[in-house]
Structure formats: structure tokens, C-alpha cells
Amino acid sequence: MRHTLFFRFAVTGFATLILVACETTNVAPIAASERPEETTDEAGLWLQMDETEKLLKSSALVENDEALNDYVQAVACRVVGPDYCPDLRVYVVKQPFFNANMAPNGQMQIWTGLLLRAENEAQLAFVIGHEFAHYRQRHSLQQWREIKNLANASLLFSMGTAVAGVPEAAVLGDFSIAARLYGFGRDKEREADELGFEFATQAGYAGEEAAAIWKYLVSEVENSDLERNRRAIARASIFSTHPVTSERIENLEALAAEAAQSGETAAAAYIEATGPFLASWLDADLVQSDFGKHIFLINHLLERDARQGVLYFRRGEAYRLRREEGDETRALEDYIKASTFEDVPPAAWREIGELQRRSGNQAQALEAYRTYLEKAPQASDKLLIESYVEALLQEQS
């Protein structure tokens, strides 16, 4: 009995101290050009993000191409409107994964893996709208305060249960608080989806594209060579900060159906802006060595993109590096197919020569090597290929 009374008094007293320290998570959306008061915790968050932005600006990971940056910034400004446009700084980051984020100080990152997978400007606009919604609703500040408040609650629970002599209950308390915290994250994601949809459609973009990009991502991951990736797409976890993907798609499709308004995809403008980077972005994606996902991505691009020479060459590269049964034949077929298009990379002819030479087709190999040297006279492997040509000529004589 005395033990129980002590527990109650200890917890009650400690709770009083903690509740005093709790901060409100009910905050108003940030206004255009608004800056937090210097003495607030929000100002502290901004200061940290300002420091990371300084590092980001000088990072080699930032794509410095002026035309691409101007294009992405223009799409962002169209989505957020003229009042908020001056508050945004958009950075294109050279990372092969599908990702975007926006910090509470107004810096937004768009990763090249996202630009590679988006089919059109409308899909990019919906992602930008989603991230802007996080910023405008001050989700980072809300999450930061929730973390602090829940950490205090966890400390209270752990202290109380320790006093009561049940440390296992403290572990369960921490677990339930973690579940609650990341549940808040999913709620914010839903809100960002809804607001992002509103921002993008008000800017004139086709509403059905919001769900389309997520549908594609589900299909791509389902074709992954890695089992952990395939499992993750269907697994719901309390530690996931995004809604279950099927739920997200259903919600966005419902929003598009309710909107019932036409909009544009701006696909031609998007392909023109991103086209010069297609080969390098695909090369970076291939480094992950998830050939199933990579080949699925290329097949998807082949259905809608005019840059067929580059795409068939890149798929040939994937088959050549994967080296499964029949892949060498598939690679040669794709290299030859690529060679029929004007945008074929010169390296396709080198790879044709290599595969034909290994197959004993000297005449075809010789022709391909010569074409490669003609199209890439300054190639770094010029001397090596010339030695192959000389050896083939000697074999024919």
C-alpha cells in the first residue's frame, strides 16, 4: 500500500513539471514572407536548416545546370503561386532515388531519381504541391513539438513504471508512444496529399496524374530483384511516415473524380527540359544493381519517350551487366536496335563489336568497331579498339 501511494505521488508531481513544459502543436499555416520570432523554437529550426542549406549550395550533389533549375523553379512557382514563390529555393539533387522534401525555412530538394520517373510536368507539380503543403502547414514545427512532448510523456511513463517496479511496462509505454508519434506523421502526409492536389489542380494541372505517379512506383517496386523492396511496398508499419500506398492512391483518385475538371500534363515541355539528362540519370540508377526495377523503368520510358536510341542502349547495358541466361543475346539485340536511331550513343557500336567478336562474327565486329571509331574519334579507349581492328584484319588476311 505504501509502495502504491509513493508511486502515485511521484508520478503526479513529475507529471505537473512535464505538463508545464509541453508546447502546443496547434499552429496556424505560415503566411507568405513570414519569418518566425527569433526567440522561438521555430526560429531554431530555421537556423539549423539555414546552415544545412549553406552546405547544400556548395555540394557537388547539386545539379547546377541553369536551364533545368530554371524549369523546376518555374513549375514550383506556378504551383505555390506568386505570393509564396519568393520564399522557395528549389535545388535539384543528383541522387537516383525517388524523393523530394522541403525544409521549414523554404528550401526544397527535388532528387533526379524523381525527375527520371515522373512522366510529365503535372506529376512533378503534384509532388511539389505535396511538399509545399508540409511547409505551409508548418508540419516540421508540429512534428518537432510532438517529439518533445511525447518524449516528456515517455520519460514520465518510464519513471513511473520504474518506481512501481515494472520496467517491462516502460518498454511498452515507449513503443506505444512511438506508434502514436509516427501515426501523426501519416496524418500529415494525408493532409499534404489533399492540399498538394488542390495547389496543383488550381495551377491548371490534370488531377489524374496525382495518383498515376504512385501507381507507377508500386509497379516498379513489384519488379525489383530485391525481396526486401517487394515486401516493403505492401507492408504497413507503425513506423512508416507515409500512408499505405494503396490508401494514398485511392484517396488521390477520389479527389480527381470529385474535381472532374480538365487540366494539362505539359508532357512535351517536361521531356524537353529533362531530356539532356536521361542517359546520366539512367546510368546513376543502374549503379544500384537492381536490374529488375531498372529494366522495368526503361520499358516504361520506351512506351512514352522519343529518345529511343538512348533507351535501347541503356537497356542493353542492363542486360549485359546482369549476365543471366540469354542476356547477352538480349543485349546485342538492344544495341543493334539502338543503332537504328539518330540519338544512339557511340558506345553502342563498341558493344556490338565486343559481342560480335566474342561470338566469332569477325566481319560484323570489324564493321561495328570501325563505326565506333568514326563516331567517337576522341574516345579514351581508342587505342584499344584500334588494336582489335588490327587483329581482326590480320585474321581475315
C-alpha positions in Angstrom: 0.0 0.0 0.0 2.8 2.4 0.9 4.6 1.5 -2.3 1.5 2.3 -4.3 1.0 5.6 -2.6 4.6 6.6 -3.2 4.1 5.7 -6.9 1.1 7.9 -7.2 2.6 10.9 -5.5 5.8 10.6 -7.5 4.1 10.3 -10.9 1.6 13.1 -10.0 4.4 15.5 -9.0 6.6 14.7 -12.0 3.6 15.0 -14.4 3.0 18.5 -13.2 6.5 19.5 -14.1 6.3 17.9 -17.5 2.9 19.3 -18.4 4.2 22.8 -17.8 7.0 22.1 -20.4 4.6 20.8 -23.1 4.2 23.1 -26.1 1.2 23.5 -28.4 1.2 21.7 -31.7 -1.8 23.7 -32.9 -0.2 26.2 -35.2 -1.5 28.4 -38.0 -0.3 27.9 -41.6 2.7 30.1 -42.4 1.9 33.2 -44.4 3.9 34.4 -47.4 7.1 36.2 -46.5 6.5 35.3 -42.8 9.6 34.6 -40.6 9.5 33.2 -37.0 10.2 35.3 -34.0 13.9 35.0 -33.0 13.2 33.7 -29.5 11.0 30.8 -30.6 11.8 27.1 -31.2 10.7 27.5 -34.8 13.5 30.1 -35.3 15.9 27.5 -34.0 14.7 25.0 -36.6 15.1 27.6 -39.3 18.6 28.4 -38.2 19.6 24.7 -38.4 18.1 24.5 -41.9 19.9 27.7 -43.0 23.2 26.0 -42.0 22.4 22.9 -44.0 21.4 25.0 -47.0 24.8 26.6 -47.0 26.4 23.2 -47.2 23.9 22.1 -49.9 24.7 25.1 -52.1 28.4 24.2 -52.3 27.8 20.4 -52.6 28.8 18.5 -55.7 25.5 16.7 -55.4 23.6 19.8 -56.6 22.8 19.9 -60.3 24.0 23.3 -61.5 22.5 23.3 -65.0 20.8 26.7 -65.3 18.1 25.6 -67.7 17.0 22.6 -65.7 17.0 24.6 -62.4 15.0 27.5 -64.0 12.5 25.0 -65.3 11.9 23.2 -62.0 11.8 26.6 -60.1 9.2 27.8 -62.6 7.0 24.8 -62.1 7.3 25.2 -58.3 6.3 28.9 -58.6 3.3 28.0 -60.7 2.1 25.5 -58.1 2.6 27.7 -54.9 1.5 31.0 -56.5 3.2 34.4 -56.8 2.9 35.2 -53.1 4.9 32.2 -51.9 7.2 31.9 -54.9 9.9 34.3 -53.4 10.0 32.1 -50.3 11.1 29.0 -52.2 14.6 27.9 -53.2 14.5 24.7 -55.2 17.6 22.5 -55.5 17.9 19.6 -58.0 20.0 17.0 -56.1 21.8 14.3 -58.0 20.5 11.2 -56.3 19.0 8.2 -58.1 16.1 7.7 -55.7 12.5 8.9 -55.9 12.5 11.6 -53.3 11.6 15.2 -52.6 11.5 17.2 -49.4 11.0 20.7 -48.1 12.6 22.2 -45.0 10.8 24.7 -42.7 13.0 27.6 -44.0 11.8 27.3 -47.6 14.5 25.1 -49.2 13.1 22.3 -51.4 15.1 19.4 -52.8 14.0 17.5 -55.9 16.1 14.4 -56.5 17.0 13.3 -60.0 15.5 9.9 -59.4 12.2 11.6 -59.1 12.7 13.6 -62.3 13.7 10.4 -64.1 10.4 8.6 -63.1 7.9 11.4 -63.4 6.2 11.2 -66.8 5.2 14.8 -67.2 5.2 18.2 -65.6 1.8 17.6 -63.9 3.3 14.7 -61.9 6.2 16.8 -60.8 3.7 19.6 -59.9 1.8 17.3 -57.5 4.9 16.2 -55.7 5.9 19.9 -55.4 2.4 20.7 -54.1 2.7 17.9 -51.5 6.0 19.2 -50.2 4.8 22.8 -50.2 1.8 21.8 -48.1 4.2 20.4 -45.5 5.9 23.8 -45.4 2.8 25.9 -45.4 1.1 23.9 -42.7 4.3 24.1 -40.5 4.4 20.3 -40.2 8.0 20.3 -39.3 7.3 22.5 -36.3 4.3 20.4 -35.3 6.4 17.2 -35.5 9.2 18.8 -33.6 6.9 19.8 -30.7 5.2 16.4 -30.8 8.5 14.7 -30.5 9.4 16.8 -27.5 6.1 16.4 -25.8 5.9 12.7 -26.4 9.5 12.3 -25.2 8.4 14.0 -22.0 5.4 11.7 -21.7 7.7 8.7 -22.3 10.0 9.9 -19.5 7.1 10.3 -17.2 5.7 6.8 -18.0 9.1 5.2 -17.8 9.9 6.8 -14.4 6.5 5.9 -13.0 6.7 2.3 -14.0 10.3 2.0 -12.8 9.1 3.3 -9.4 6.4 0.8 -9.4 8.9 -2.0 -10.2 7.6 -2.9 -13.7 10.3 -2.0 -16.2 8.7 -4.1 -18.9 5.8 -1.8 -18.9 8.1 1.1 -19.5 9.3 -0.6 -22.7 5.6 -1.0 -23.8 5.0 2.6 -23.0 7.9 3.8 -25.2 6.6 1.6 -28.0 3.0 2.9 -27.9 4.3 6.5 -27.9 6.5 5.7 -30.9 3.4 4.3 -32.6 1.4 7.5 -31.8 4.2 9.8 -33.0 4.5 8.1 -36.4 0.7 8.0 -36.7 0.8 11.8 -36.6 3.2 11.6 -39.5 0.7 9.6 -41.6 -2.0 12.2 -40.8 0.2 15.0 -42.0 1.0 13.0 -45.2 -2.7 12.7 -45.9 -3.2 16.4 -45.4 -0.2 17.2 -47.6 -1.7 15.0 -50.3 -5.0 16.7 -50.2 -3.6 20.2 -50.1 -0.9 19.4 -52.7 -3.7 18.1 -55.0 -5.6 21.4 -54.5 -2.5 23.5 -55.3 -1.6 21.6 -58.4 -5.1 21.5 -59.9 -5.7 25.2 -59.2 -2.5 25.8 -61.1 -4.1 24.0 -64.1 -2.6 20.5 -63.9 -4.6 17.3 -64.7 -5.8 15.8 -61.5 -5.5 12.2 -62.5 -1.7 12.5 -62.7 -1.5 12.7 -58.9 -2.3 9.0 -58.4 -0.6 7.9 -61.7 2.9 8.5 -60.4 2.2 6.4 -57.3 0.7 3.6 -59.3 3.8 3.5 -61.4 6.1 3.4 -58.4 4.2 0.5 -56.9 4.6 -1.4 -60.2 8.3 -0.6 -60.4 9.0 -1.8 -56.9 7.0 -5.0 -57.5 9.5 -5.8 -60.3 12.5 -5.3 -58.0 15.1 -8.0 -57.8 15.4 -7.4 -54.1 12.8 -9.2 -51.9 13.0 -6.5 -49.1 11.9 -3.9 -51.6 9.0 -6.0 -52.8 7.9 -6.7 -49.3 8.1 -3.0 -48.2 5.6 -1.8 -50.8 2.8 -3.9 -49.3 3.8 -3.8 -45.6 2.0 -1.4 -43.3 4.1 -0.4 -40.3 3.5 1.9 -37.4 7.0 3.3 -38.2 6.0 4.3 -41.7 5.6 8.1 -42.1 3.6 7.8 -45.2 0.1 6.4 -45.7 -0.2 2.8 -47.0 0.4 3.3 -50.8 -2.9 1.7 -51.8 -4.8 4.1 -49.5 -2.9 7.1 -50.9 -3.8 6.1 -54.5 -7.4 5.6 -53.6 -7.6 9.0 -51.9 -6.0 10.8 -54.8 -8.2 9.0 -57.4 -11.2 10.0 -55.3 -10.0 13.7 -55.3 -9.6 13.6 -59.1 -13.0 12.1 -59.6 -14.6 14.8 -57.4 -12.7 17.6 -59.1 -14.0 16.5 -62.5 -12.0 19.2 -64.3 -9.7 19.0 -67.2 -6.1 20.1 -66.9 -2.8 19.8 -68.7 0.1 17.3 -68.3 2.7 19.5 -70.1 4.5 16.3 -71.1 6.3 17.8 -74.1 7.8 20.6 -72.0 8.9 18.2 -69.3 10.6 15.8 -71.8 12.4 18.8 -73.4 13.7 20.0 -70.0 14.8 16.6 -68.7 15.9 15.1 -72.0 19.6 16.1 -71.9 20.0 14.2 -68.5 18.3 11.0 -69.4 21.5 9.0 -70.1 23.3 10.2 -67.0 20.3 9.6 -64.7 19.8 6.1 -66.0 23.5 5.4 -65.5 23.2 6.5 -61.9 20.1 4.4 -61.4 21.9 1.3 -62.8 24.6 1.7 -60.1 22.1 0.3 -57.6 22.3 -3.1 -59.5 18.5 -3.7 -59.1 18.2 -4.9 -62.7 14.5 -5.9 -62.5 13.5 -2.5 -61.3 15.8 -0.7 -63.7 14.7 -2.6 -66.8 11.0 -2.1 -65.8 11.8 1.7 -65.7 13.4 1.7 -69.1 10.4 -0.3 -70.6 8.1 2.3 -69.1 10.1 5.1 -70.7 10.2 3.3 -74.0 6.4 3.5 -74.1 6.2 7.3 -73.9 9.6 8.7 -74.8 11.0 9.6 -78.2 14.6 9.1 -77.1 14.7 5.5 -78.3 18.3 5.3 -79.2 19.4 6.2 -75.7 16.8 3.9 -74.1 17.5 0.8 -76.1 21.2 1.3 -75.5 20.7 1.7 -71.7 18.5 -1.5 -71.6 21.3 -3.3 -73.5 23.7 -2.2 -70.8 21.4 -3.5 -68.1 21.2 -6.9 -69.8 25.0 -7.0 -70.4 25.8 -6.3 -66.8 23.1 -8.6 -65.4 24.6 -11.7 -67.2 21.6 -14.0 -66.7 21.0 -16.8 -69.2 20.0 -15.2 -72.6 21.1 -11.7 -71.5 24.0 -11.5 -73.9 21.6 -12.1 -76.8 19.1 -9.6 -75.4 21.9 -7.0 -75.0 23.1 -7.5 -78.6 19.6 -7.1 -79.9 19.1 -3.9 -78.0 22.4 -2.4 -79.1 21.5 -3.2 -82.7 18.0 -1.7 -82.3 19.6 1.4 -80.7 21.9 1.8 -83.7 18.9 2.4 -85.9 18.1 5.7 -84.2 19.8 9.0 -84.6 20.3 9.6 -80.8 22.2 6.3 -80.4 25.3 6.8 -78.1 28.5 5.9 -80.0 29.3 3.3 -77.3 26.5 1.1 -78.8 28.8 0.3 -81.7 31.6 -0.6 -79.4 29.4 -3.1 -77.5 28.1 -4.5 -80.8 31.7 -5.1 -81.8 32.5 -6.8 -78.5 29.6 -9.2 -78.6 30.1 -10.0 -82.2 33.8 -10.6 -81.7 33.1 -13.0 -78.8 30.6 -14.8 -80.9 33.1 -15.3 -83.7 31.4 -12.9 -86.2 34.6 -11.1 -87.3 33.1 -9.2 -90.2 30.3 -7.7 -88.1 32.7 -7.0 -85.2 35.1 -5.2 -87.6 32.3 -3.0 -89.1 31.0 -2.1 -85.6 34.4 -1.2 -84.3 35.2 1.0 -87.3 31.8 2.8 -86.9 32.6 3.4 -83.2 36.0 4.9 -84.0 34.3 7.1 -86.7 31.6 8.4 -84.3 33.9 8.8 -81.3 37.3 9.8 -82.7 38.4 11.1 -79.3 37.3 8.1 -77.3 39.5 7.2 -74.3 39.7 3.6 -75.4 40.6 4.5 -79.0 44.0 2.7 -78.9 42.4 -0.5 -77.5 39.7 -0.6 -80.2 42.3 0.1 -82.9 44.2 -3.0 -81.7 41.1 -5.1 -82.0 40.5 -3.8 -85.6 44.1 -4.6 -86.5 43.8 -8.1 -85.0 40.6 -8.8 -86.9 42.1 -7.6 -90.2 45.0 -10.0 -89.7 42.6 -12.8 -89.1 40.9 -12.1 -92.4 44.1 -11.9 -94.4 
